[in-house]
Amino acid sequence: MPKTINRVFEQFLAEQKHKLNKRNFSYCQDAVGLFEACLNSYGHLGLAEENNKLLDKSGLEFCEFFGPEILDYGQFSEYVGYFLPRKVMAGFHTADKYKKQILDLLEWLYEHKYCFRDEADIKAIKAELRSDFKHWWQECNKEYNDCDI
């Protein structure tokens, strides 16, 4: 049976529990949980029509249906560039910790060969995601003048 995204995330969290202190693991759990919520809400937007139809027919959430190989830059960017600054009720420093945990997840997915096959791509993707995060927090601060950047 192929691994689904939510099962792979559980595997990542199980490994991180032994590596991180209690406080950082709590951030990791929150970050992965929020990323899963983001994927379940918005992950289908970049899919081919055929995959969307299969997902609709299944009656399952995005992370219950698809494997991690479907993850791409767009979904990670959606999380750090849109979901964190606009949907998550957290200050900049907390959201920055969530972003860092998701970048660790991205690296872990690469190391375990679940997605993102090229190491050069990973470095570029991580740099671009950091830039997306910073850009959108600055935009949030301009628009709402209530982000604590």
C-alpha positions in Angstrom: 0.0 0.0 0.0 1.5 3.4 -1.0 2.3 5.9 1.7 0.0 8.8 1.9 1.1 12.3 2.8 -0.4 12.2 6.3 1.4 8.9 7.0 4.7 10.3 5.8 4.1 13.4 8.0 3.5 11.0 10.9 6.9 9.3 10.1 8.6 12.7 10.0 7.1 13.7 13.4 8.1 10.4 15.0 11.7 11.0 13.9 11.7 14.6 15.0 10.3 13.7 18.5 13.6 12.0 19.2 15.8 14.8 17.7 14.1 18.0 19.1 13.6 19.3 22.5 10.0 19.5 23.8 9.5 23.1 22.8 10.8 22.8 19.3 8.9 19.5 18.8 5.8 21.4 19.7 6.5 23.9 17.0 7.2 21.1 14.6 3.9 19.4 15.4 2.0 22.6 14.9 3.8 23.5 11.7 3.1 20.1 10.1 -0.5 20.1 11.3 -1.0 23.5 9.8 0.7 22.5 6.6 -1.6 19.4 6.4 -4.6 21.7 6.9 -3.3 24.0 4.1 -2.8 21.0 1.8 -6.3 19.7 2.6 -7.8 23.1 1.8 -5.7 24.3 -1.1 -3.5 21.4 -2.3 -5.9 20.5 -5.1 -5.6 23.9 -6.8 -2.5 23.0 -8.8 -3.6 19.5 -9.7 -4.5 18.3 -13.2 -8.2 17.9 -13.7 -7.9 14.1 -13.7 -6.3 14.1 -10.2 -9.0 16.5 -9.0 -11.7 14.1 -10.2 -10.1 11.2 -8.5 -9.8 13.1 -5.3 -13.5 14.2 -5.5 -14.6 10.6 -6.1 -12.6 9.2 -3.2 -14.3 11.3 -0.5 -10.9 11.6 1.2 -8.9 14.6 2.2 -6.0 15.6 0.0 -3.4 14.3 2.5 -5.3 11.0 3.0 -5.5 10.3 -0.8 -2.2 11.4 -2.3 1.3 10.3 -1.7 4.1 12.8 -1.0 5.4 12.6 -4.6 2.6 14.9 -5.6 4.0 17.7 -3.5 5.7 20.5 -5.3 7.1 24.0 -4.9 3.6 25.5 -5.3 2.1 23.8 -2.3 5.1 24.8 -0.1 4.9 28.3 -1.4 1.2 28.5 -0.7 1.9 27.6 2.9 4.7 30.0 3.6 3.6 32.8 1.3 -0.2 32.8 1.8 -1.4 30.4 4.5 1.0 31.5 7.3 0.6 35.2 6.9 -3.0 35.3 6.0 -4.8 32.3 7.7 -2.8 31.5 10.8 -3.3 33.7 13.8 0.3 33.8 14.8 2.9 36.6 15.2 5.9 36.8 12.9 8.3 35.0 15.2 6.0 32.0 15.7 5.2 31.8 12.0 8.9 32.0 11.3 9.5 29.0 13.5 6.7 27.2 11.6 8.4 28.1 8.3 11.7 26.7 9.5 10.1 23.4 10.5 8.5 23.1 7.1 11.8 23.7 5.4 13.2 20.9 7.6 10.3 18.8 6.4 11.1 19.6 2.8 14.7 18.6 3.4 13.6 15.4 5.0 11.2 14.6 2.1 14.1 15.1 -0.2 16.5 12.9 1.8 14.0 10.1 2.0 13.4 10.4 -1.8 9.7 11.2 -1.4 9.8 14.3 -3.7 12.2 16.9 -5.0 14.8 14.7 -6.8 17.6 17.2 -7.4 19.7 18.6 -4.6 20.3 21.9 -6.5 16.6 22.3 -6.7 16.2 21.8 -3.0 18.6 24.6 -2.2 16.9 26.9 -4.7 13.5 26.0 -3.4 14.4 26.6 0.2 15.9 30.0 -0.7 12.8 30.9 -2.7 10.5 29.9 0.1 12.4 32.0 2.6 12.0 34.9 0.2 8.3 34.2 -0.3 7.8 34.2 3.4 9.6 37.5 4.0 7.8 39.1 1.0 4.3 38.1 2.2 4.9 39.1 5.8 5.9 42.5 4.6 2.8 42.7 2.4 0.7 41.6 5.3 2.2 44.4 7.5 1.5 47.0 4.8 -2.1 45.8 4.3 -3.2 45.2 7.8 -0.7 47.1 9.8 -1.1 44.5 12.5 1.5 42.0 11.8 4.3 42.1 14.3 7.2 42.1 11.9 
